[in-house]
Amino acid sequence: MKKALLGSTLTITLLVLLLSLFSGLAQAGPHGSEFDLTLTPAAGGMEGVGIARPQDPVAMLFANPATLTQLEGSTTFTIGATYASPDLDASGGPTDLFGGTAAAGTFNPQAALTGPFNDDSSFTTAVAPHAVVIQRLSEKLVAGFGLTGVSGLGSEWRNTENLPNLIADLGLFGTNMSVGYQVSDQLSIGGTFTLGIASLQVGLTESGSTVHELGVGGSLGMTYDAGAVIIGATYKSPLSITYSGAIETAPDVFSDFKLEQPQEIQLGIATSSAFSADTLIEFDFRYKNWDSAAGYSSFWKDQYIYSLGAQHKMGSLYLRGGYSFNSKIAKNAADLGNSFGDITFVKNPGFADPAQPPSLPVTPTFLQLAQATIADGHWQQSISLGLGYELPGTNIRLDLNTSFAFDGEAQLGPFHAEGSLFTAGMGLTWLIK
């Protein structure tokens, strides 16, 4: 009991320290702006699978709370971090706000949006921490508490010639408090309360500022052990945050900007330990309702994600790998409107010129530029590898993972974007039996 209390106290202390160190960072998520389980110590090496049978405490807490009942001992905790490096290139020719281009001979210099440009985003490095503790309260009841990065966007174009000074810097950390209850030998259920801790800087033509806010969400989940396989399902509610005064819409006029992480349905099926003690194969499906998510619905459509991960244990060594495929996320030109969330005008950076208007309208072409630059995450495929090692004579395991998301080329009206994402992470997990 003392060991369990010591482990819980240590993990919570480390969680607070990590939050204070990393709360200002942002990343580019592999699933739109979301990470799901792709950065966690073990699941990160298996393409983020873990809705039915997760292999690390972070995955148990942040995918399906019903899986908490799969805890083998009395207490387990994990600390770790993942490095992420997005690589995004965008290009285009002279284009005006209303879709006129120099190539087509329709360019209107009085409504110019961009000149000719071809550059890489200067945002290339980010770090996401993890800290989780899970405690068995009774034979059937298990609770967990922890923190990790759940969503992020990162790109910067302020030094790109012939482009507005665009920037996206979103970092959303989730603090989850979850319980799982084993109803029967086959069925478990669970629930999660999520406190989102966020910072956002979204610059549209020199019109952004950094804002810190909070939001709340939750999830419900279940697992069913069918013998040879375990089936898992989760519903995640939207997590809505209003960033006060985030965007300058006219000189010295700052407007609120609402951004909502989407509601989501997750399904998973995995081989059970009864089927194979040493080999695990899991397939997960995720549906993200971006088309109903405030802010994101201006430029993204609903997304479908298919992930396959595997793990094989050889003595003290765990070998892992995975592959995932994402449907295209960028809305077609015909589905774009004339607003960025509730924002319909942004400050004109050329307002110092008396001939220029104080604000510029948000147009479909403006949104296509945003899709190509600050709304990254176009990559459709990803592969990952992982390695775990149990330290001899202990219940401590070291997990390493790496992944590469690719196939991120998109033609967005007059603009072209191409991106990839590399991640590498580690975590240390201690199980107290």
C-alpha positions in Angstrom: 0.0 0.0 0.0 2.8 2.4 0.8 4.4 1.7 -2.5 1.2 2.4 -4.3 0.8 5.7 -2.4 4.4 6.6 -3.2 3.9 5.9 -6.9 0.7 7.9 -7.1 2.2 10.9 -5.2 5.4 10.9 -7.4 3.4 10.7 -10.6 1.1 13.6 -9.7 4.1 15.7 -8.7 5.8 15.0 -12.0 2.6 15.8 -13.8 2.4 19.2 -12.3 6.1 19.9 -13.1 5.6 18.8 -16.7 2.5 21.0 -17.1 4.4 24.0 -15.9 7.3 23.3 -18.3 5.4 22.4 -21.4 2.1 24.2 -21.3 3.1 26.7 -24.0 4.1 24.2 -26.7 2.2 23.2 -29.8 2.5 20.3 -32.2 1.1 19.3 -35.6 -1.3 16.4 -35.0 -1.3 13.3 -37.2 -5.1 13.1 -37.3 -6.1 16.6 -38.3 -5.0 18.5 -35.2 -5.4 15.5 -32.9 -2.8 13.1 -31.6 -5.1 10.3 -30.2 -2.6 7.6 -29.0 0.1 8.2 -31.6 2.5 9.8 -29.1 2.1 7.5 -26.2 5.0 5.2 -25.2 3.8 1.8 -26.4 0.8 2.7 -28.6 2.9 5.2 -30.4 4.9 2.3 -31.9 1.7 0.6 -33.0 0.1 3.6 -34.9 -2.0 4.6 -31.9 -4.1 1.5 -31.5 -5.5 0.8 -28.0 -9.3 1.2 -28.0 -9.7 -2.5 -27.1 -6.4 -3.6 -25.5 -4.0 -0.7 -24.8 -0.4 -1.5 -23.8 0.6 1.5 -21.7 -1.2 3.6 -19.0 -1.4 6.7 -21.1 -3.2 4.8 -23.8 -5.6 3.3 -21.2 -6.5 6.7 -19.8 -6.8 8.7 -23.1 -8.6 6.3 -25.4 -11.2 4.1 -23.7 -11.8 4.5 -19.9 -13.3 1.0 -19.8 -9.8 -0.5 -20.5 -8.7 0.7 -17.0 -10.1 -2.6 -15.7 -7.3 -4.4 -17.6 -4.8 -3.2 -15.0 -2.9 -6.2 -13.9 -1.6 -5.0 -10.5 -2.6 -2.5 -7.9 -0.9 0.6 -9.3 0.9 1.7 -12.4 2.3 5.0 -13.6 4.1 6.4 -16.6 6.2 9.4 -17.4 7.6 10.3 -20.8 7.7 12.7 -23.7 7.5 12.7 -27.5 9.4 14.9 -30.0 7.5 15.9 -33.1 8.9 17.6 -36.2 6.4 18.7 -38.9 7.7 19.5 -42.4 5.3 21.6 -44.5 5.9 23.3 -47.8 3.5 25.6 -49.6 3.6 27.5 -52.9 1.4 29.5 -55.2 1.4 32.4 -57.7 0.0 35.9 -57.5 -3.6 35.5 -56.3 -6.3 37.9 -55.2 -8.9 37.5 -52.5 -11.5 36.4 -54.9 -9.6 33.7 -56.7 -8.2 35.7 -59.6 -4.7 34.5 -60.6 -1.9 35.9 -62.7 -1.7 32.5 -64.6 -5.4 32.9 -65.6 -5.0 36.6 -66.4 -7.7 37.5 -63.8 -5.5 38.8 -61.0 -6.7 42.1 -59.5 -3.8 43.9 -57.7 -6.3 46.1 -55.8 -7.4 42.9 -53.9 -4.1 41.1 -53.8 -3.8 38.2 -51.3 -0.4 36.7 -52.2 2.5 37.2 -54.6 4.5 34.3 -56.0 5.8 32.2 -53.1 7.4 28.8 -52.4 8.7 28.2 -48.9 8.8 25.8 -45.9 7.1 26.6 -42.6 9.7 27.6 -40.1 7.9 25.7 -37.3 9.8 22.4 -37.1 10.1 21.3 -33.5 7.7 20.5 -30.6 7.6 18.3 -27.5 4.6 16.7 -25.8 4.9 15.3 -22.3 3.0 12.4 -20.6 2.3 11.6 -16.9 -0.3 9.2 -15.8 -1.2 7.2 -12.7 -3.8 4.4 -12.5 -4.9 2.9 -9.2 -7.1 -0.2 -8.5 -9.7 0.8 -5.9 -11.4 -2.6 -5.6 -11.6 -5.8 -7.4 -14.0 -4.3 -10.0 -13.3 -0.5 -9.8 -10.2 1.3 -11.2 -9.4 5.0 -11.4 -6.9 7.0 -13.4 -5.5 10.6 -13.6 -3.0 12.1 -16.0 -1.9 14.6 -18.6 -0.8 14.5 -22.2 -0.9 16.5 -25.4 -4.3 15.9 -27.1 -4.3 18.4 -30.0 -2.1 20.9 -31.8 -1.3 22.8 -34.9 2.1 24.3 -35.7 3.2 26.4 -38.7 4.8 29.8 -39.3 5.1 31.9 -42.4 6.0 35.3 -41.0 9.3 35.4 -42.9 8.0 34.2 -46.3 8.1 36.9 -49.0 4.8 37.7 -50.8 2.7 36.0 -48.1 0.7 37.6 -45.3 2.3 36.9 -41.9 0.4 33.7 -41.2 1.0 31.6 -38.1 -0.8 28.8 -36.3 0.4 27.8 -32.8 -2.2 25.6 -31.0 -1.2 23.5 -27.9 -4.1 21.7 -26.2 -3.2 19.5 -23.2 -5.8 17.1 -21.7 -6.0 16.4 -18.0 -8.1 13.3 -17.7 -9.9 11.9 -14.6 -11.3 8.5 -15.4 -13.0 5.4 -13.8 -13.5 2.0 -15.2 -15.9 -0.7 -13.8 -15.9 -4.4 -14.5 -19.6 -5.3 -14.8 -18.9 -9.0 -15.5 -16.1 -11.3 -16.6 -16.8 -10.1 -20.2 -18.1 -6.5 -19.9 -16.4 -3.4 -18.6 -17.6 0.2 -18.8 -15.9 3.6 -18.1 -16.2 7.3 -18.1 -13.8 10.2 -18.4 -13.9 13.9 -17.5 -11.4 16.0 -19.5 -10.1 19.5 -18.6 -8.5 21.0 -21.7 -5.7 23.5 -21.0 -5.0 25.4 -24.2 -2.9 28.2 -25.7 -3.6 29.5 -29.2 -1.9 32.0 -31.5 -3.6 32.2 -34.9 -2.2 35.0 -37.1 -4.2 36.1 -40.1 -2.4 38.9 -41.8 -0.6 40.1 -38.6 -3.9 39.9 -36.8 -3.3 37.4 -34.0 -2.2 37.3 -30.3 -1.5 34.4 -27.9 -4.5 33.5 -25.7 -4.7 30.9 -22.9 -8.1 29.3 -22.1 -9.8 26.2 -20.5 -12.4 23.9 -21.8 -14.2 20.7 -20.7 -15.2 17.5 -22.4 -15.7 13.8 -21.6 -16.0 10.3 -23.0 -17.8 7.0 -22.4 -16.5 3.6 -23.3 -17.0 -0.1 -23.1 -15.0 -3.3 -23.7 -16.3 -6.8 -24.3 -14.1 -9.9 -24.0 -15.5 -12.4 -26.5 -12.8 -15.0 -25.8 -10.5 -14.9 -28.8 -10.9 -11.2 -29.2 -11.7 -8.1 -27.2 -14.0 -5.4 -28.7 -13.9 -1.8 -27.5 -15.9 1.3 -28.3 -15.7 4.9 -27.2 -17.7 8.1 -27.7 -15.8 11.4 -27.1 -17.8 14.6 -26.7 -16.8 17.9 -28.3 -14.3 20.0 -26.4 -15.1 23.6 -27.1 -12.8 26.6 -26.2 -13.5 30.2 -26.8 -10.3 32.2 -27.1 -11.0 35.8 -26.0 -9.8 38.5 -28.3 -7.6 36.1 -30.3 -7.9 37.8 -33.7 -7.7 41.4 -34.7 -10.5 42.1 -37.1 -9.9 45.8 -37.6 -7.3 48.2 -36.2 -7.4 47.8 -32.4 -10.5 45.7 -32.6 -10.0 42.1 -31.2 -12.6 39.4 -31.7 -13.2 36.1 -29.9 -12.5 32.9 -31.8 -14.2 29.6 -30.9 -12.4 26.4 -31.7 -13.9 23.0 -30.9 -12.2 19.6 -30.9 -14.7 17.3 -32.7 -17.0 14.7 -31.3 -15.7 11.3 -32.1 -16.6 7.6 -32.4 -13.9 5.0 -31.9 -14.1 1.2 -32.4 -11.4 -1.4 -31.8 -10.9 -5.1 -32.0 -7.9 -6.9 -30.7 -6.7 -10.4 -30.1 -7.0 -11.4 -26.4 -4.4 -12.8 -24.1 -6.4 -16.0 -24.1 -5.8 -16.3 -27.9 -2.1 -15.5 -27.7 0.0 -14.6 -24.6 2.9 -13.2 -26.6 1.3 -11.7 -29.8 -1.2 -8.9 -30.0 -2.9 -7.6 -33.1 -5.4 -4.7 -33.0 -7.4 -2.8 -35.6 -9.0 0.5 -34.7 -11.4 2.8 -36.5 -12.0 6.5 -35.7 -14.6 8.9 -37.0 -13.9 12.6 -36.4 -16.8 15.0 -37.0 -14.8 18.0 -38.1 -17.7 19.3 -40.2 -19.7 20.1 -37.0 -16.7 21.4 -35.0 -16.7 25.2 -34.5 -13.7 26.8 -36.2 -12.4 23.7 -37.9 -15.6 23.3 -39.9 -14.6 26.4 -42.0 -11.9 24.4 -43.8 -12.0 20.7 -42.8 -14.5 17.9 -43.4 -15.3 14.7 -41.5 -12.4 12.3 -41.3 -12.1 8.5 -41.2 -9.0 6.9 -39.7 -8.0 3.2 -40.0 -5.1 1.9 -37.9 -3.5 -1.5 -37.6 -0.9 -2.3 -34.9 0.9 -5.4 -33.7 3.1 -6.4 -30.8 5.2 -9.5 -30.2 6.9 -10.3 -26.8 10.1 -12.2 -26.7 11.2 -12.6 -23.1 11.9 -9.1 -21.8 11.7 -7.6 -25.2 8.6 -6.1 -27.0 8.6 -5.6 -30.8 6.0 -3.3 -32.2 4.8 -1.9 -35.5 1.8 -0.3 -37.2 0.2 1.4 -40.2 -2.6 3.8 -40.6 -4.6 5.5 -43.3 -6.6 8.7 -43.0 -9.2 10.0 -45.4 -8.6 13.5 -46.9 -9.5 16.3 -44.6 -9.5 19.5 -46.6 -12.9 20.7 -47.8 -13.4 21.2 -51.5 -13.6 24.7 -52.8 -17.3 24.5 -53.4 -17.9 23.8 -49.7 -15.9 26.8 -48.4 -17.7 29.8 -47.1 -16.8 33.4 -46.2 -15.9 33.0 -42.6 -13.1 31.6 -40.4 -15.3 30.3 -37.5 -17.3 33.4 -36.7 -14.6 35.7 -38.2 -15.7 37.4 -41.5 -13.1 40.2 -41.6 -9.4 40.4 -40.5 -7.2 43.5 -40.1 -5.5 44.7 -43.3 -1.7 44.8 -42.8 -1.6 47.5 -45.4 -3.9 49.9 -43.5 -1.1 52.4 -43.1 -1.7 53.2 -46.8 -4.7 55.6 -46.8 -5.9 54.0 -50.0 -6.3 50.6 -48.3 -9.4 49.5 -46.3 -9.0 48.8 -42.6 -10.1 45.1 -42.9 -10.0 42.4 -45.5 -12.9 40.0 -46.0 -12.5 36.3 -45.4 -13.2 34.6 -48.8 -13.0 31.0 -50.1 -9.6 31.8 -51.6 -8.5 33.1 -48.2 -9.6 29.9 -46.6 -7.7 27.9 -49.3 -4.6 29.7 -48.4 -5.3 28.8 -44.7 -5.7 25.2 -45.7 -2.3 25.2 -47.4 -0.4 27.0 -44.7 -1.8 27.2 -41.1 -4.3 24.2 -41.3 -1.6 21.5 -41.9 -2.2 17.8 -41.3 -2.9 16.7 -44.9 -0.8 13.5 -44.6 -2.9 10.4 -45.3 -0.6 7.6 -44.4 1.7 6.8 -41.4 4.0 4.0 -40.3 5.5 3.4 -36.9 7.9 1.2 -35.0 8.4 0.6 -31.3 10.5 -1.3 -28.8 9.9 -2.1 -25.2 12.2 -3.6 -22.6 11.5 -4.8 -19.1 14.4 -4.1 -16.8 15.6 -7.4 -15.2 14.3 -8.1 -11.7 11.9 -5.2 -11.8 8.4 -4.3 -12.9 9.8 -1.3 -14.8 9.5 -1.1 -18.6 11.2 1.3 -21.0 9.3 2.0 -24.2 10.6 3.7 -27.4 8.6 4.7 -30.5 9.0 6.5 -33.8 6.6 7.2 -36.6 6.5 8.9 -40.0 3.4 10.4 -41.5 3.5 11.0 -45.2 1.4 11.2 -48.4 0.6 14.8 -47.5 0.4 16.5 -50.9 -2.7 18.6 -51.7 -3.7 21.1 -54.4 -6.0 23.7 -52.8 -7.3 26.0 -55.5 -4.3 28.1 -56.6 -2.1 26.9 -53.8 -0.1 23.7 -53.4 0.9 22.1 -50.1 3.1 19.1 -49.2 3.9 17.9 -45.7 5.2 15.1 -43.5 5.5 14.5 -39.8 8.3 12.7 -37.9 7.9 11.8 -34.2 10.1 10.0 -31.7 9.2 9.3 -28.1 9.9 7.3 -24.9 8.3 6.5 -21.6 9.1 4.7 -18.4 6.3 2.6 -16.8 6.3 1.1 -13.3 3.8 -1.6 -12.4 3.2 -2.2 -8.7 1.6 -5.6 -8.1 
